[in-house]
Amino acid sequence: MERELKFLLNHAHIPALPNGYHVAEAQPTLHLLDEYLDYRGQILAAGWRLRRRRSDGEALRYTLKSERTAGTSGPLSERIEIERTPEQNEELPSEIMATLAEAGVDVAHVLDRLQPYLTLRQERQPVALSNSDGELALLSVDEVRAGAPTPEGEHRWTELEIEFLTAVPPEARDRAASELTAWFAVQPGVTVGGESKVDRAARLLSISR
């Protein structure tokens, strides 16, 4: 399960943090190319989005993400996420194919017809976020450029993403999420978000979902 907070920024740096929170030394900036794939909306209709990611010095990865989990609202979102690197001679990782088949997608028909309907290019500045409970999350400032073959063409924005580590206990995570949301909601240049990048891009670029 992926659990993360999202905020929109009008600048490209980490905002001031609340007392008790600190970040580690910044990691190198990452350049990400994400392509969202489908065929005639079959994967979307089954409640999933399929992403193909290329990034600096890393193997090609595919990620299958569910729609936002019911009951989550505001900047904190929860989604089921399956991220895998395909084995040699695999077009798609087998676990992703099996999940899509279980959701009712005709995988045999769709697999050879997948096309990108949305592309995200990102410059990501990642850094570890900690408080008195220890390391909590990976915080990143993402400069995003979204493109699609639509009349709107392209949109850009900058966002702050805080993805909680899976090992963090729910109580510590929920407390941190509440404290960080309350803090960032009143900081200049920060707007409470909640939409995933792909959902925001699809809305801005008028892509049917």
N, C-alpha and C positions, 0 to 999 in steps of 0.2 A: 504494500500500500504506500502510495506517495502522499506525503502531507507537507504542504507548503503555504507560506504567506506571500502575498503579492501586493506591491505598491507601485504606483506610477511616479516617476521623477521628472522634474523639469531641468535636471542637471545630470552629469555622468560621474558622480562620486558618491561614496557611502555617506549618508546623513549622520548627524550626531546620534549617538546611542544613549539609551537610558543608563542611569547609574547601576553599576553591577554587571554590565555587559561589556565585552571587549572582543576585538578581533585579533587573529594571529597575523603573522606577516603575509602580505599579499602574495598570491600565487601568480604565475605568468598568465597574461591575457590569452584567452582561448578564442579561436575563430571557428564558428560552427555553421554548417550548412545543413538545414533540415528540409526534407521534402516530404509532404504528406500525400499518401498514395491511396487511390481508390479506383473502382471501375463502376460507373453509373450509380454511385452512391450506395453500393451494397454494404460496404463496411460501416459507413456512417449509419445506415438504416438499422444495422445490428447493434448499435450503441457503442462503437469503437472508433478510434482514429489510429491509423498506421503511419508511423514516422520512420523515415530512413535518414540516418545522421552520419555525416562526415565531419571529422574534427581533426585538429592538429595532431599528427603523429599517432593516431589511434585507428584501430580497425573499424571498418564499416559496421554500424549497429542498427538494428531494427527495434523499435519500441511500439508496443500496442498499449494504448491508454483507453480506459473506460471514460464514460461521461462522468461529470462531477457527482460524487456520492450524495444521495438524498440526505437532507438534514444538516449539511454544511452550508454556511452562508458567510457573507462578508469576505475578508481577505484570506481566510483559512479555507483551503480546499483539500479534499481527499479523493484520490482516484486509484483504481487498480492499475498497476503498471507492470508489464512484462517486457524486459529489455534483454535482448540476446544478440550475440554475434553469430552469423550463420556459419555452420560447419562447411568444410570443403565440399563443393558440388551441391550445396543447398541454395536454392533461390531465396527461400524464407526459412527462418529457424522453425524447427518442427513444432515447438511448443506454441508458437504464435499461430501456425497453421491449424493446429488442433483446437486452439481456443476459438478461432474464427469459425471453424467447422461446427463446433458445439453451439455457437451463436446463430447458426443457420445460414452462414455464407457458403455459397457454392465455390469452394476454394479451387477445385480443379478448373472451373470455368474462368474464375477471376484472376488467378495467379499470373497467367501470361498476358493479361490485358491491363495490369496496373499502370496508371499514369499519375504524375504529380498534378494536383489541383491547387497547391499552395506551397510557396517556398519561403522559408525564414532564414535570413543571414544574420548572425549575431556576433558581436564582440563582447565576450564575457570576462568580467573581472571577479574571480572567485576568492573567497577567504573563509576560514573557519570562524564560527561565532561561538563564544562560550559565556557562561556566567558562573555563579557559585556552585551550581550542580555539575559543572564540567563542560566539555564540548557538546553543544546542542545541535548545531545545524551548519550547513554550508550556505553562506550568504554570498550573493553575487549581484553585481550591477551589470545589467544586460542592455546593450544598445542594439535595437532590433530593427531590421529592415524587412518588411513583408511584401511579397510580390505574387501576382497571379495574373492569368490571361483574362482580365476583366477591364472594363472601361476605366475603373478607378486606378488601376496600374500598380501603385506602390504606396505604402504608408510606413512611417518611421516613428519610433517612440523609445523611451528609456524606462526600464523598470528595475525595481529592487525585488529580488526573490530570496526567500529564506526557506530552504528545504530541510526539514528536521530529519535527523539521523534515525534510522529504524530502531536503534538500540536505546533511545531515550525513553524513559518511562512515561506513560500517558499523563500522569499528574504533573511532572516537570514540563512536558511539552505544552499542555494546556495552560499552565501558569505563564510560561514564557510567551505563548501566543497572545494571551490576554494583555500582558504587560507591554509587549512590543507594539501591538495594534493600538493601544491607548496612547502610547508615546508618539508613534509616527503619525497618527491622525491629526496631531496639532503642530507638527513640524513644518516650517516653511519649505515650499518646493516639493512636498510629498502629498500624494493623494491615495487614499485607501483604494485598493484594487479588488481583485477576486477572480477576474476572467483569466483563463489560461491564454498563453500567447496565440495559440492557433484559433481559439474562439474569438479573441479580440480581432485578429487579422481577418477571419472569415466575415465578421460583422462589418469591419471598416471597408473591406473589399467587395462587399455585397455577394459573397459566395453562399449559396443555399446550403443549409446544414441539416 
